[in-house]
Amino acid sequence: MNGLTRRTLARLAAGLSLLAIGIPAMAASPAAANSVSEPNVSAASSAVGEESRVTPAMATTRTIVQVNRSSLYTASKHPQVAIARSGVGVEVGTKITFATSGTVTAIRFYKGGKANGGRHVGSLWSPSGALLRHQVFTRESVSGWQSVGLAKPLKVAAGETVIVSYSAPKGGFSRTAQEFARRVQSGPLAANVGAGLLAHKAGSIPTSRSRVNAGYLVDVVFQHVSRRTITVRTPTPFSTGWAASGVTTLKPYRGPLMITKSGTVLDGVDVTGSIVIAANNVTIRNARIRSNTDWYAVRQYPEFHGLKLQYVEISALPGAVPDQALSAGTNALLDHVYIHGMQRGVYVTSGMTISNSYLDDFVNNSDSHAQAILALGQANHVRIFNNVLGCGTNMCTAAVSVFPERGSNNDWVIDSNVLNGGAFAVYLGYSPQNGEKPNTNIRFTNNIFGTKYWPNSGEYGPVASWSNVASNSWTNNSWFTDDNRDGYVVTSQGAL
């Protein structure tokens, strides 16, 4: 068996540390090549039928606890007038009402340029005039949005109103007329008509409303928690594979292990051996495949298409060590598939869909890297949703490895999966120093990073790398699950 090319886990551990909350940063991805050689095809042998155990997917109720950060303005917001001038230093601000309880963690304002210079101090005031917090801005840029974290964040209750302001000692400040001619709302933050306030003395509470309902682009960063309850049906070994199909017995398969006729259907069979496919639109369903080779359990040549596996279990015969469960041509479909006992799982190709499946419990005694799902580049239009994907065996790279070694991977949806194990649970980035281009149009959403193998999902953390380009999106992915203790899933800003 040919070994995999790879970069060492020691390099990954030294170079990639992404346990902090935030969108995964771009980082180098390890190599994990997929050598191709012909499996040693042997004749099929007979096998006795087995009774199935039809068990539905595990239904669990979880409370999603999401830590959100909100502001009244986005980073793209710009003033109508970058510098409005006053003859004296001023204090400008915004009166903000909070619809939910939470914590003000920072003050921000828009700086129009050098004319809005000097020492800026951000303040939080009660409507009655009490100074609640103040913080000096440091390390400001010449212009644009400035932000300073509060040394002591301010807790606010639902329905509470706070005035946020900053001092402009040189009399220059940003201004937009009619900003608060009507109510402005962003998430739980609201500013009513006339919410822009001004005082003609820096450091004093602003109370004067503008005659033209102007706004001065003064804002907060507000951290708040939201909760929602969801029911999740997680694939299990007994809700996938032939045992969940309703078939009560399997027939020993005595047909050819090299399939060359397009449209062939294998249904309700127990296959001993590895299947090689040189045909289009082959379907294998309600079946078990136990490989007896050291390479693929199922391999369709890349020039063919349309392979379907539905309610299929793929494993190894005792003593066999198959390197990989499956490699297919284009537009393959895997649904309710149970893969285990391999060294590695599925090699992903263009047009592939993997859904409602369980790929975990691998056995790798080699020095080659393992993963549940692997792409090496130029795999486009891929859909991976509602699966359990794990890798806890020796030399696991990740549960999901999407490497652009042979060219960018494009148009992937990875949604609502449970991910466990590996050095990191997920690799989605690229190595520019090796001439790689980033993956594009990757939508990574609603996934849960589990703790089956490691407390941080992967040995070194949940996510190693991310292709940070505009077409990629990372939303609502959970930091960890803790079903055994309290059923909560915690997220931060809807993302890691």
C-alpha positions as CSV (number, residue, x, y, z in Angstrom):
1,M,0.0,0.0,0.0
2,N,1.3,3.4,-0.9
3,G,1.8,5.8,1.9
4,L,0.3,9.3,2.1
5,T,2.4,12.4,1.6
6,R,1.9,14.6,4.7
7,R,3.3,17.5,6.8
8,T,3.9,16.5,10.4
9,L,1.4,17.1,13.2
10,A,4.2,18.7,15.2
11,R,4.3,21.5,12.7
12,L,0.5,21.9,12.9
13,A,0.7,22.0,16.7
14,A,3.4,24.7,16.6
15,G,1.9,26.8,13.8
16,L,-1.9,26.6,14.3
17,S,-3.5,27.7,17.5
18,L,-7.1,28.6,17.0
19,L,-8.8,27.9,20.3
20,A,-9.8,31.6,20.7
21,I,-13.3,32.6,19.7
22,G,-13.5,34.2,16.3
23,I,-13.9,33.3,12.6
24,P,-11.1,30.8,11.8
25,A,-8.1,32.5,10.5
26,M,-6.3,31.5,7.3
27,A,-3.6,29.0,8.0
28,A,-1.6,26.3,6.4
29,S,-3.3,23.0,5.7
30,P,-1.4,19.7,5.9
31,A,-1.0,17.5,2.9
32,A,-2.8,14.2,2.7
33,A,-2.4,12.7,-0.7
34,N,-4.6,9.9,-2.0
35,S,-2.4,7.4,-4.0
36,V,-4.4,5.3,-6.5
37,S,-3.6,1.7,-7.3
38,E,-5.8,-1.2,-8.3
39,P,-7.3,-3.3,-5.5
40,N,-6.6,-7.0,-5.5
41,V,-10.1,-8.3,-6.5
42,S,-11.0,-11.7,-5.2
43,A,-14.0,-13.9,-5.7
44,A,-17.0,-13.4,-3.5
45,S,-17.7,-15.9,-0.8
46,S,-21.0,-16.8,0.8
47,A,-22.3,-15.2,4.0
48,V,-25.3,-16.0,6.2
49,G,-28.1,-13.5,6.5
50,E,-28.5,-11.4,9.6
51,E,-31.6,-10.0,11.2
52,S,-31.6,-6.2,11.1
53,R,-31.9,-3.8,14.1
54,V,-34.0,-1.0,12.9
55,T,-33.3,1.9,15.2
56,P,-34.2,5.5,14.3
57,A,-31.8,8.3,14.4
58,M,-31.1,9.5,17.9
59,A,-33.5,12.4,18.7
60,T,-32.2,14.9,21.3
61,T,-33.5,18.2,22.4
62,R,-30.9,20.9,22.8
63,T,-30.9,24.4,24.0
64,I,-28.8,26.6,21.9
65,V,-27.1,29.3,24.0
66,Q,-25.7,31.9,21.6
67,V,-23.5,34.7,22.7
68,N,-24.1,37.6,20.3
69,R,-22.3,41.0,19.8
70,S,-24.4,43.8,18.4
71,S,-23.9,47.5,17.5
72,L,-26.2,50.1,16.2
73,Y,-23.9,50.7,13.2
74,T,-21.9,48.3,10.9
75,A,-18.3,48.9,10.1
76,S,-19.3,50.1,6.6
77,K,-21.3,53.0,7.9
78,H,-19.9,56.4,7.0
79,P,-21.0,59.9,8.0
80,Q,-22.6,62.5,5.6
81,V,-20.1,65.0,6.8
82,A,-16.7,63.7,7.9
83,I,-15.7,66.8,9.9
84,A,-18.3,69.3,11.3
85,R,-16.6,72.1,13.1
86,S,-17.5,73.8,16.4
87,G,-15.7,76.7,17.9
88,V,-15.1,74.9,21.2
89,G,-14.6,71.3,22.3
90,V,-17.8,69.3,22.3
91,E,-19.3,66.1,23.6
92,V,-21.4,64.2,21.1
93,G,-23.4,61.0,21.7
94,T,-26.3,58.7,21.0
95,K,-29.2,57.7,23.3
96,I,-29.6,53.9,23.0
97,T,-32.3,51.6,24.5
98,F,-31.6,47.9,24.9
99,A,-34.4,45.4,24.2
100,T,-32.7,42.7,26.2
101,S,-30.4,42.4,29.1
102,G,-26.7,42.1,28.5
103,T,-23.3,43.9,28.8
104,V,-21.8,46.9,27.1
105,T,-18.2,45.9,26.5
106,A,-16.9,48.7,24.3
107,I,-17.5,52.2,23.0
108,R,-16.9,53.1,19.4
109,F,-17.1,56.3,17.2
110,Y,-16.4,57.4,13.7
111,K,-13.3,59.6,13.3
112,G,-13.5,61.9,10.3
113,G,-9.7,62.8,10.1
114,K,-6.9,64.8,11.7
115,A,-9.3,67.7,12.4
116,N,-11.1,65.3,14.8
117,G,-7.9,64.9,16.9
118,G,-6.9,65.3,20.5
119,R,-7.6,63.1,23.5
120,H,-10.8,61.2,23.1
121,V,-12.7,59.9,26.1
122,G,-15.7,57.6,25.7
123,S,-18.4,57.7,28.3
124,L,-21.6,56.0,29.3
125,W,-24.3,58.0,31.1
126,S,-27.6,57.4,32.7
127,P,-30.5,59.5,31.3
128,S,-30.5,61.3,34.7
129,G,-26.9,62.4,34.2
130,A,-24.9,59.9,36.3
131,L,-21.5,59.0,34.7
132,L,-21.5,55.2,34.6
133,R,-18.3,54.5,32.8
134,H,-15.5,56.3,31.0
135,Q,-12.5,55.1,29.0
136,V,-9.7,56.8,27.1
137,F,-9.3,55.8,23.4
138,T,-5.8,54.6,22.5
139,R,-4.0,53.6,19.4
140,E,-6.4,55.4,17.1
141,S,-6.2,55.4,13.4
142,V,-6.2,58.7,11.4
143,S,-9.8,58.1,10.4
144,G,-12.6,55.5,10.4
145,W,-14.2,53.6,13.2
146,Q,-12.4,53.7,16.6
147,S,-13.1,51.3,19.4
148,V,-12.0,51.0,23.0
149,G,-13.0,48.1,25.4
150,L,-14.3,49.0,28.8
151,A,-12.0,48.0,31.7
152,K,-15.2,47.2,33.6
153,P,-18.1,46.3,31.2
154,L,-21.5,47.7,32.1
155,K,-24.4,45.4,32.7
156,V,-27.8,46.7,31.5
157,A,-31.3,45.4,31.9
158,A,-33.9,44.9,29.3
159,G,-35.7,48.2,28.5
160,E,-32.8,50.3,30.0
161,T,-31.6,53.4,28.2
162,V,-28.0,54.6,28.2
163,I,-26.3,57.6,26.6
164,V,-23.0,56.8,25.0
165,S,-20.7,59.7,24.1
166,Y,-17.1,60.8,23.3
167,S,-15.3,64.1,23.8
168,A,-14.0,66.0,20.7
169,P,-11.7,68.5,22.3
170,K,-10.7,70.2,19.1
171,G,-14.3,70.8,18.0
172,G,-14.3,68.5,15.0
173,F,-16.7,65.6,14.8
174,S,-18.6,63.5,12.3
175,R,-22.3,64.3,11.5
176,T,-25.2,63.0,9.4
177,A,-28.3,65.1,9.1
178,Q,-31.7,63.3,9.6
179,E,-29.9,60.3,10.9
180,F,-32.6,60.1,13.7
181,A,-35.5,61.5,11.9
182,R,-37.0,58.1,12.5
183,R,-36.3,55.2,14.8
184,V,-33.2,53.3,14.1
185,Q,-32.9,49.7,15.2
186,S,-30.2,47.0,15.0
187,G,-31.0,43.7,16.7
188,P,-31.7,44.5,20.4
189,L,-30.4,48.1,20.1
190,A,-32.7,51.0,19.2
191,A,-32.3,54.7,18.9
192,N,-35.5,56.8,18.8
193,V,-36.2,60.0,17.0
194,G,-33.8,62.7,18.1
195,A,-31.3,60.2,19.6
196,G,-28.3,62.2,18.5
197,L,-27.2,64.5,21.4
198,L,-24.6,67.2,21.8
199,A,-23.0,69.3,24.6
200,H,-20.8,72.4,24.0
201,K,-18.3,71.3,26.6
202,A,-16.1,68.2,26.3
203,G,-16.6,65.8,29.2
204,S,-20.1,66.8,30.1
205,I,-23.2,64.8,29.4
206,P,-24.7,65.6,26.0
207,T,-28.4,66.6,26.2
208,S,-29.1,69.0,23.3
209,R,-31.0,67.5,20.4
210,S,-30.1,68.6,16.9
211,R,-32.7,70.7,15.0
212,V,-32.2,68.4,12.0
213,N,-32.2,65.2,14.0
214,A,-28.5,64.7,13.3
215,G,-26.5,61.6,14.4
216,Y,-22.9,61.8,15.4
217,L,-21.9,58.1,14.8
218,V,-21.3,57.2,18.4
219,D,-22.0,53.6,19.3
220,V,-21.5,50.6,21.7
221,V,-20.5,47.0,21.4
222,F,-23.3,45.1,23.3
223,Q,-22.9,41.4,24.3
224,H,-26.1,39.5,24.9
225,V,-27.2,35.9,25.2
226,S,-30.1,34.3,23.2
227,R,-31.5,30.8,23.8
228,R,-33.5,28.6,21.5
229,T,-34.6,24.9,21.8
230,I,-34.1,22.6,18.8
231,T,-34.6,18.9,18.2
232,V,-31.7,17.2,16.5
233,R,-31.8,13.8,14.9
234,T,-28.2,12.6,14.9
235,P,-27.3,9.6,12.7
236,T,-26.1,6.6,14.7
237,P,-24.6,3.2,13.6
238,F,-28.1,1.8,14.0
239,S,-30.0,4.4,12.0
240,T,-27.6,4.1,9.0
241,G,-26.4,1.2,6.9
242,W,-28.4,-1.9,5.9
243,A,-29.6,-2.5,9.4
244,A,-31.8,0.6,9.3
245,S,-33.3,-0.1,5.8
246,G,-36.0,-2.4,6.9
247,V,-34.4,-5.4,5.2
248,T,-34.5,-8.4,7.6
249,T,-31.9,-10.6,5.8
250,L,-29.1,-10.1,3.4
251,K,-28.4,-12.5,0.4
252,P,-24.9,-13.6,-0.1
253,Y,-23.6,-11.8,-3.3
254,R,-22.1,-14.2,-5.8
255,G,-21.9,-11.8,-8.8
256,P,-18.9,-10.1,-10.3
257,L,-16.9,-7.7,-8.2
258,M,-15.9,-5.8,-11.3
259,I,-19.1,-4.0,-12.5
260,T,-19.0,-2.9,-16.1
261,K,-22.7,-2.6,-16.9
262,S,-24.3,0.9,-16.5
263,G,-27.4,0.9,-14.5
264,T,-26.5,-2.2,-12.4
265,V,-28.4,-2.4,-9.1
266,L,-27.2,-4.4,-6.1
267,D,-30.0,-4.6,-3.5
268,G,-30.2,-6.5,-0.2
269,V,-26.9,-8.3,-0.7
270,D,-23.9,-9.1,1.6
271,V,-20.7,-8.6,-0.4
272,T,-17.5,-10.1,0.7
273,G,-14.7,-8.4,-1.1
274,S,-14.1,-5.0,-2.8
275,I,-16.1,-3.6,-5.6
276,V,-14.6,-1.9,-8.7
277,I,-17.0,0.0,-10.9
278,A,-16.3,0.9,-14.6
279,A,-19.9,2.0,-15.4
280,N,-22.4,4.8,-14.9
281,N,-25.4,5.1,-12.6
282,V,-24.7,2.0,-10.5
283,T,-26.8,1.7,-7.4
284,I,-26.0,-0.2,-4.2
285,R,-28.6,-0.2,-1.6
286,N,-29.8,-2.0,1.6
287,A,-26.4,-3.9,1.5
288,R,-23.2,-4.6,3.4
289,I,-19.7,-4.6,1.9
290,R,-16.9,-6.1,3.9
291,S,-13.6,-5.5,2.2
292,N,-10.8,-8.0,2.1
293,T,-8.2,-5.9,0.4
294,D,-5.7,-3.3,1.5
295,W,-7.0,-0.5,-0.7
296,Y,-10.6,0.6,-1.6
297,A,-13.7,-1.1,-0.4
298,V,-15.6,0.5,-3.3
299,R,-13.9,2.3,-6.2
300,Q,-15.6,3.8,-9.2
301,Y,-13.2,5.0,-11.9
302,P,-13.1,8.8,-12.1
303,E,-14.3,8.9,-15.8
304,F,-17.7,7.5,-14.7
305,H,-20.6,9.1,-12.8
306,G,-23.8,8.6,-10.9
307,L,-22.9,6.0,-8.2
308,K,-25.5,5.7,-5.5
309,L,-25.1,4.1,-2.1
310,Q,-28.2,4.1,0.1
311,Y,-28.4,2.3,3.4
312,V,-25.1,0.6,2.9
313,E,-22.6,-0.5,5.6
314,I,-18.9,-0.6,4.6
315,S,-16.4,-2.3,6.9
316,A,-13.5,-4.7,6.8
317,L,-13.3,-8.5,7.2
318,P,-11.3,-9.7,10.2
319,G,-7.6,-9.3,9.4
320,A,-8.1,-6.9,6.5
321,V,-7.0,-3.3,6.6
322,P,-8.7,-1.5,3.8
323,D,-7.0,1.9,3.2
324,Q,-10.2,3.8,2.2
325,A,-13.9,3.1,2.1
326,L,-14.9,4.8,-1.1
327,S,-13.7,6.8,-4.1
328,A,-16.2,7.6,-6.9
329,G,-16.5,9.4,-10.2
330,T,-18.6,12.5,-10.4
331,N,-22.1,13.1,-9.0
332,A,-22.1,10.3,-6.4
333,L,-24.7,10.1,-3.7
334,L,-24.2,8.5,-0.3
335,D,-27.3,8.5,2.0
336,H,-27.7,6.6,5.3
337,V,-24.3,5.1,4.8
338,Y,-22.4,3.5,7.8
339,I,-18.6,3.4,7.3
340,H,-16.3,2.1,10.0
341,G,-13.3,-0.2,10.5
342,M,-11.4,1.4,7.6
343,Q,-8.2,3.4,7.8
344,R,-9.9,6.3,6.1
345,G,-13.4,7.2,4.9
346,V,-14.5,8.9,1.7
347,Y,-12.5,10.6,-1.0
348,V,-14.7,13.4,-2.2
349,T,-15.1,14.2,-5.9
350,S,-17.2,16.8,-7.8
351,G,-21.0,16.6,-7.5
352,M,-20.9,14.3,-4.4
353,T,-23.6,14.4,-1.8
354,I,-23.1,12.7,1.6
355,S,-26.2,12.9,3.9
356,N,-27.7,11.3,7.0
357,S,-24.6,9.0,7.4
358,Y,-22.2,7.9,10.1
359,L,-18.5,7.9,9.3
360,D,-16.4,7.1,12.3
361,D,-14.6,4.4,14.4
362,F,-11.7,4.1,11.9
363,V,-8.8,1.7,12.5
364,N,-5.4,3.0,11.2
365,N,-2.3,1.1,12.2
366,S,-0.2,2.7,9.5
367,D,1.9,5.9,9.5
368,S,-0.5,7.4,6.9
369,H,-2.9,10.2,7.9
370,A,-6.6,9.3,8.3
371,Q,-9.8,11.3,8.0
372,A,-13.5,10.7,7.6
373,I,-13.8,12.9,4.5
374,L,-10.9,14.0,2.3
375,A,-10.7,16.3,-0.8
376,L,-7.4,17.1,-2.5
377,G,-8.6,19.8,-4.9
378,Q,-10.9,20.5,-7.8
379,A,-13.9,18.9,-6.1
380,N,-16.8,21.2,-6.9
381,H,-20.5,21.3,-6.1
382,V,-20.3,19.1,-3.0
383,R,-23.1,18.7,-0.3
384,I,-22.3,17.3,3.1
385,F,-25.2,17.5,5.6
386,N,-26.6,15.8,8.7
387,N,-23.8,13.4,9.2
388,V,-21.7,12.2,12.1
389,L,-18.0,12.5,11.0
390,G,-15.3,11.5,13.3
391,C,-11.7,10.3,13.4
392,G,-10.1,9.1,16.6
393,T,-7.6,6.5,15.3
394,N,-3.9,6.8,14.9
395,M,-2.6,9.7,12.7
396,C,-5.9,11.4,12.2
397,T,-5.6,14.6,10.3
398,A,-9.2,15.7,10.8
399,A,-12.8,14.6,10.5
400,V,-13.1,16.8,7.4
401,S,-10.1,17.7,5.3
402,V,-10.7,20.0,2.3
403,F,-7.3,20.6,0.7
404,P,-6.7,22.6,-2.5
405,E,-3.5,20.8,-3.4
406,R,-4.6,20.1,-6.9
407,G,-6.6,23.3,-7.3
408,S,-9.3,25.1,-5.4
409,N,-12.4,23.3,-4.2
410,N,-15.5,25.3,-5.1
411,D,-19.2,25.4,-4.0
412,W,-19.4,23.2,-0.9
413,V,-22.2,23.2,1.6
414,I,-21.2,21.6,4.9
415,D,-24.3,21.8,7.1
416,S,-25.6,20.3,10.3
417,N,-22.9,17.8,10.9
418,V,-21.4,16.5,14.2
419,L,-17.6,16.7,14.0
420,N,-15.1,14.9,16.3
421,G,-11.4,14.2,16.4
422,G,-8.3,14.6,14.4
423,A,-5.4,17.0,15.1
424,F,-8.1,19.6,14.3
425,A,-11.6,18.6,13.5
426,V,-11.7,20.6,10.3
427,Y,-9.2,21.9,7.7
428,L,-10.7,24.3,5.2
429,G,-7.8,26.6,4.3
430,Y,-4.8,26.6,2.0
431,S,-1.0,27.0,1.9
432,P,0.0,29.9,-0.3
433,Q,3.6,29.2,0.3
434,N,3.1,25.9,-1.6
435,G,1.3,27.7,-4.5
436,E,-2.2,26.7,-3.4
437,K,-5.2,28.9,-4.1
438,P,-8.0,29.3,-1.5
439,N,-11.2,27.2,-1.5
440,T,-14.1,29.3,-2.7
441,N,-17.9,29.4,-2.1
442,I,-17.6,27.2,1.0
443,R,-20.7,27.5,3.2
444,F,-20.0,26.0,6.6
445,T,-23.1,26.3,8.7
446,N,-25.0,24.8,11.7
447,N,-22.2,22.3,12.5
448,I,-21.5,21.0,16.0
449,F,-17.9,20.3,17.2
450,G,-18.2,17.4,19.6
451,T,-16.0,16.2,22.4
452,K,-16.0,12.4,21.7
453,Y,-12.2,12.2,21.4
454,W,-10.8,15.5,22.7
455,P,-12.1,18.2,25.0
456,N,-11.6,20.8,22.2
457,S,-13.0,18.6,19.5
458,G,-9.7,18.0,17.8
459,E,-6.4,17.3,19.7
460,Y,-5.2,20.9,19.1
461,G,-8.6,22.6,18.6
462,P,-11.7,22.5,16.4
463,V,-10.5,24.4,13.3
464,A,-7.1,24.5,11.8
465,S,-7.6,26.8,8.8
466,W,-10.1,28.7,6.8
467,S,-9.9,30.2,3.3
468,N,-10.7,33.8,4.1
469,V,-12.3,35.0,0.9
470,A,-15.5,36.9,0.4
471,S,-17.4,34.0,-1.2
472,N,-17.0,31.8,1.9
473,S,-19.4,31.9,4.8
474,W,-19.1,30.5,8.4
475,T,-22.3,30.8,10.4
476,N,-24.0,29.3,13.5
477,N,-21.4,26.7,14.2
478,S,-21.4,25.4,17.8
479,W,-18.3,25.5,20.0
480,F,-19.0,22.4,21.9
481,T,-21.8,20.0,23.0
482,D,-22.3,18.8,26.5
483,D,-25.3,16.5,26.1
484,N,-24.4,14.3,29.0
485,R,-24.4,17.1,31.5
486,D,-27.0,19.7,30.7
487,G,-28.0,19.5,27.0
488,Y,-26.6,22.9,26.1
489,V,-24.8,23.9,23.0
490,V,-22.8,27.1,23.3
491,T,-21.9,29.3,20.4
492,S,-20.2,32.7,20.1
493,Q,-21.6,35.2,17.6
494,G,-23.1,32.2,15.8
495,A,-19.6,31.0,14.9
496,L,-16.4,29.7,16.4
